[in-house]
Amino acid sequence: MTASHNEASPRRWSRRRLAGVSGGTLTGFALGGGAHRLVQAQEATPIPVNDTAFPPGDQLAFLGIVDAGLDSTATPGAIVGIWYPGRGTWLHAAGIGDITTAAPFTVADHVRIASNTKTFVATVILQLVDEGALVLNDPLENYITGVPNGAEITLRQVLGMTAGIYDFVNDPVIAEGYNADPLLAFTPEDALAIIRASTPDFAPGERAQYSNSNYILLGLIAEEVTGQPIDVLIAERILTPLGMATTSFATTPDMPMPFAHGYDLGEPGDALRDVTVSNPDIPWASGAMISTLADLRIWAAGLAEGTLISAETQRERLQFSPFETTPLEVGYGLGILTINGLLGHNGGILGYSSWVVHDPESGASIAVITNRAGNEGGTADPIFIGIASYLFPERFAAILPGATPEASPAA
């Protein structure tokens, strides 16, 4: 989803920028310092039983990264979880979860996880592949008719963002209407109508390019094949087996308690606008889910390790098509993102920005959610990249301090 940007605004690293839509270089992240105006307002968060705290030096570095990230994006608050076997666990809530009451953000708060929803929908699709109900190389036209190039597009390409299907969120109905009214009346069928009337962005398989339309189509396919709603499929096939009791696919505009309020990105100097309550049928299978830090820890590892699909299908999932991004190595698999070897996804929706990743080599997981964002997200990016750079400096050397920053292009 498109967010406005100008050179006077804080530097934002949006999902589309990381996906290579606008290219550019991610550089110049602060890894320490800052006044800690927000992080000092809260008591230290107890770590889970049987986990070990990071050493004080690491914790101070993390605090500096969070503080700098909130400062650079003018974001009220963030929650962060780092789980690194053999090194430590760090759970932290910084800043404000409700600017009206000044209630703090807490690690127990529910948040919208936006495009991280795609990882759940893709997992359901891949389970159906394992069960023989779907075939990755089947044409899209077999399941949904009327999509431009549908006879040439395969389910594999829809999953992997290489189908060339126009992104419905670029239509003025969403690009303008959703930002103006988060409760805009809109359904997945409306999105399908936009997709059917669209012109493809490129020929199937030509390249990888992020499009939310792919996952609207996949949600409809999952429902058609199984006869069950996508929220039920995700609950029964993923959330219940993994014990993710505080995660849900939203079917109403409301948030479960407790929750952190989300605020619109707006323009520099604008008053924060509360956009917590929004119509989940707008992002639907491309971004309607809600979760908590504790559950995201479970999913980060479960997704990256292929817990709920066969080993063969997991190997298929981890075949990545590169996005045009430098110096980071970013690619898209079958409903999963790789960034310099970390596996997971990110998300952006009105009010919330997020990253959820896992490193198979070390077993480390990172989750970051912030509560000020436009449809592109982005405000979680400097915190996530700062933490990832600190934990894995050899992988992120090209963007550590000392690299030459480039001008920030439009998101």
N, C-alpha and C positions, 0 to 999 in steps of 0.2 A: 504494500500500500504506500502511496506516495506522500511524502512530507515535504513541506517547503524548507528552503535553506537560503541563507545569505551569508556573506563574508563576515558580518558583524555578530552572527550567532555563535554560541559555543561550538567547538569542534565536536561533531557527532559521528560515530562509526556505525552506520545503519546496516541492517541485514542485506539490503541490495548492494551497498558498497562492498561488503565482505563477499558477496556473491559475484562480484566482478561486473555488475551492470554499469557502473560508472568508473571502474578502475581506481587508480590512485595507490598511495602508499600509506600504510598505517605506521606512524612514527611519533616519537616525542611524548611518550607516556611518562607521567611522574610516578616514581615508585616509592616515594616517601615524602616526609614533610607535611605542611598544611597545619591549620590551626586546630583541627579536630573539634570544630564547634559543635558538630552534630553527634559524633561518636562518643564524646564525653558525657552526653546527657543520659546515657543508659548504663546500667550495671552490666558487668561481664556476663555473657550467656553461658550457663553450665553446659559442658559437653556431655554427650550420651555416656551412660555406663559402659565400661569396657573399652572406651576410646581414650587416647592419650592426647593431652594438649600439645600444640606446637610450642617450641621454645619461645621465650619472651621476645627475642630479636625478630623472629619470624612474625609473631603477632603484631609487633610494632610496625613492621613493614606492611602487613596487610591493612592495618588501620590507616596508614598513610595513603595507600592505594585507594581505599574506599573514600576517604575524605577528599582526596584530589579529584576522584571521579564525580562525586556529588557536586563539588565546587565547579568543575568545568562544564557541567551540564545543567546547573541550577536546579537540581532534583531534590525533592524533600527527603527521600529516604531510600534505603536499600536493605535487603537481606542477602547474606552470603553464607554459603556452606562449602567448606573444603575438607575432604576426607582423603588422607594420603597414608596408606598402610606403611608403618615403619617410621613415619615422620610426625604425624599428628592429625588432629581434628580441630577445626575452627568454625564455630557457628557464631554469626554476628548479625545483629539488627542495628542499623544506624538511622538516626533521624526520625522524621515524622510520618505517621501513617494516616493521620487525619488532621489537616491544617485548621479545621474549624474548632476542634477541641484540643489541639496540640497533643493528642494521644500518640505515643511512640509507635513506630513500626516494631513488630515483634516477630521472632522466628517461628511462631505458631500461626501467623496470619496466612489466610488464603489469598492468592493472587492469580490474575489471568496469565496464562503461559503462552498465549498466542500461537505462533507457528510451531512450537514444540508439539502441538496437537498432531501435526503431520506425521511424527514418528509413531504415534499410536495407531493412526489410521493405516499407515503403511504396514505396520505389524499385523493388523487384522487381515489386510489384503494378502500378505505373505503366508499367513496361516491358511488362508483359503487356497493358496497355491499348493501348500503342502498337502492339503486335503483333496486336491484334484478338482476343486470347484472352479478354479481359474488357472489360466496358463499365461506365463509372462509374455510369450511371443504372440498371443492372440491379438487380433486387431481391436482397437477401441470400438469400432462400428458394431462388433458382435454384441456389445453390451449397452452402448448408448448411441443412438443414431443421430445424424444431423450435425455432428461436430466437423468443421472443416478439416480435411485430410484424415478423417476418422478411419477410413479403410486402410491407410498406410501407417498410422500411428499404432504402436504396440502398447500393451499395459506396462511393459518394462520402461518404455520411454515416458509414459505418464508419471510413473513412480519416480523416475530419475531426472525429471525436469529437462528432458531433451525432446519433448514432443512438439515444441513450437506453438503451443496454444496460447492465444491472447489472454492476458491477465485481466479478469473481469473487474478487479478493483481499480483499474485505470479508467473505466467508464465513468463519465461525470456523475452518474447516479450515486456511485460510491465515493469517487475521488473528492466530490464536493458535498454531496448530501449526507454521507456518514459523519464527516467531520462536523458539519453543522448540527446534526441531530443524531446522537449515538443510538437513539431508539427508533431510527428510521425503519419503516415497514419494508421488509425485504426478506425473501426466502431463497433456499437453494434452487428452486425452480426458476426464480428470477435471474439468478446467476447463470443457470443453464441457458436461458433464452439469450442472454448477452453473449455467451460463448458461441452459441449456434449462429448468431448473426455477425460474428467477428471475422476479421481477416487474420490468418495465421501470421505469427511473427517471423517464422522461418520454416524451412522444410524439416520434416521429422528426422531426428538424429543428427542434424547439422551441427548443433552445439548445445551446451547446457545454458539455460537461462531460467531464472526463478519465475514461477507463475503459480499464483494461488488457485487458478482455475483447475489445475491438475488434480488437486485434492478435493475440490467440490465433486468432480467427476468420480474419483475413487470412492468417496463416501456414498454416492448414489449407486455405484456398482456393488459395493458391499451390501447395501440394503436390498438391492434387487436380487442378488444371488442367494442371500440368506433369509429374506423375508422379515428381518428384524431391524429396528432403528439403530443407527450408528452408535448412539449413546449406550444402548443396551449391549451391543456387540463389544464395545471397549470395556464396559464394566465386567461382563461375564468372561471375556477372553484374556484380559490383561489385569485390570485393577484388583479383582477378587483373587485370582491365583497368586499375585505378588503381594497381597496384603496392603494395597495402597488405598486405605480407608478414607483419606482426606483429599482424594482426587476425583474429579467428575467432569463429564462432558456437559457443559451448561445447556439447559433447555429453556431457561427463563432468564430475564435480565439481571436478576438479583444475585448477590454473592452470599455464600455460606459464612456463618460466624465462626471464629473472628476473621476479619479481613482488613487489609490495608486499602485505603482509598487510592484511586488512580487519577492523575491529573494530566490534562492536555499539554502537549509541548508548547503550542502557541508560538508567539514571536518574542524576542528579547524585550523584557520590560512589561509584558502582559501579565495581568493577574492570573493566578492559577485557576483553571476551570475544572471542576469535579466531573469526571466522565466515567466514574466507577460503574454506574448502571448503564448497560448497553445491550443491544439486541444480539444475542449469540447466533442467530440465523444469518447474520451478515457474513462473518468469517466461517461459520459452521465447521465443516470437516477440515478446513484449512487453518482454523485457529480459535475454536470456541472453548477450550478446556481450562480448568481451574485446578490449582494444586497448592501444595505446601512444600517447604524446604525438606522436611523429613521424607516425604514421598518422592521428591525429585532425586534424592540420594538413591533410593531403590531403583528408580527408572533409569538413571544415568548408567548404572552397571548392567541392568537387565537388557537395555537396548543395545549397548555396545557389544555385549557378550552373546547376544542372540539367544537369550534364555528361553524364549517362547516360540522359537521356530527351529526347523531342522538345521543341522550343520551345513548341509548343501545349500539350503536357501539363504543362510547367513553369508556364505561365501558369495552368492549372487548379490546380496544386499551391499556388500562392501566393495563392489566394483565401481570406482568413482570416475565421474566425468569432470574434468577440471573447469572451474570458473576462471575468467581472465582477471586474476588478482595477483599483484606482486607487492611486497616480497613474500607475503604469506602464501602457503600452499593450501588452497581451498578448493574442495571438490564436492560433488553431490552424488550419493549412491541411491539406493532405493529407499527413500524416506529417511536419510541420515546424511549428516554433513561431516566432512573431515576438515580440520584446520590444523595444519602442522602436526598431523598424527593424532590429534585429539578427536574423539568421535562423539557426536551428539547433534545438537541443533540450537538455533537461537530463535527469538520471536519478538515481534513488535505489534502492538495494537494500541488503540486509544487508551492512555493511562498507564501502560505497563510495558517494560522491556526486559528481556530475559536471555540467559545462556544456561544450558545444561549439557555438560560434557563429561566424558570418561576417557582415561588413558589406559588402554589394555596392557601396556608394557609395565607400568608401575602400579596399576590398580587404583590410581587416584581419580577422584571425581570432584567437579566444581559446579556449583549452581549459584547464579547471581540474578536477582530480580530487583528492578528499580520501579518507582511509582510515578514517573512523569515521562510521557512519551506521546508521539503522534503515531500514525498508522505504520510508520517505518521502524518504530522502536529506536534503538541506538544509544539510549542513555546508560544501559548496562554495559555497553561495549568497552569503555575505557577501564572500568573496574575489572571486567573479565580478562581483557588483554593484559592489564597490569599484573594480575594474579598469575595468569598463565606464563607470562614472561619471567616472573620471579621464581616460579616453581620449575620451569623448564627453560632456563636461559639459553641453552645450546640450540633449542629449536626456534627461539624467537629473537636471536641475536640481531637480526636485521632491523628490528624496531625498538631495540633498547636505547636509552638515552645516549646521544652521541651520533645517531644517524641523522641525516639531514631531512627535516620535514618538508613536505610538499604542500602546496596550496590545497585546501580541502575543497573538492568538487561538490556539486549538488548531490544530495542523497538519492 
